[in-house]
Amino acid sequence: MNSSVALSKSAQFKRSSAGERNEDQSWVHRFWMLLGAFGLICAGAIYFYMDSQESEADEEVYVSVKVTTTIGLDQLVVCKLSLLVDPVQEKGLQKRQKMLEAVVSSSLSDSYQQDKAPRLADVRDALYVAINRKLPRKLQIQDVLIQELLVGIG
């Protein structure tokens, strides 16, 4: 009987160590599952954050400039422009609004001093070049859109 008691105790001991091993494996399994879920959540958050940053970078921002000037003795020129810029440049260009108006006015006067009216594409190109020459490199505009251009009102 002594040997049967020893066998039953060793069987119980083996069972209890197998139970501890299952508990250890179950804890490790839960740890890896939670770590994997945390990693997936972090990857998803990074993806959506980067996607929102790209969509903000793709936004087009326009700065409006409206100028009324005279050319010659009695011809009035009214021009309304939209300047395409990066979103980070918008505040810098708004601070330079008066300078932009002066540059646009001067460029329009130069374009329309000729006897023959220039093509609209030539006026747009002249405005683009004149504005970018006066602005610092970090505030260079990407495009000039002419929304309204009335010449000869007097």
ABEGO torsion letter per residue (X at the ends): XAAAAAAAAAAAAAAAAAAAAAAAAAAAAAAAAAAAAAAAAAAAAAAAAAAAAAAAAABBBBBBBBBBBBBEAABBBBBBBBBBBBAAAAAAAAAAAAAAAAAAAAAAAAAAABABBBBAAAAAAAAAAAAAAABBAAABBABBBBABBBBGBX
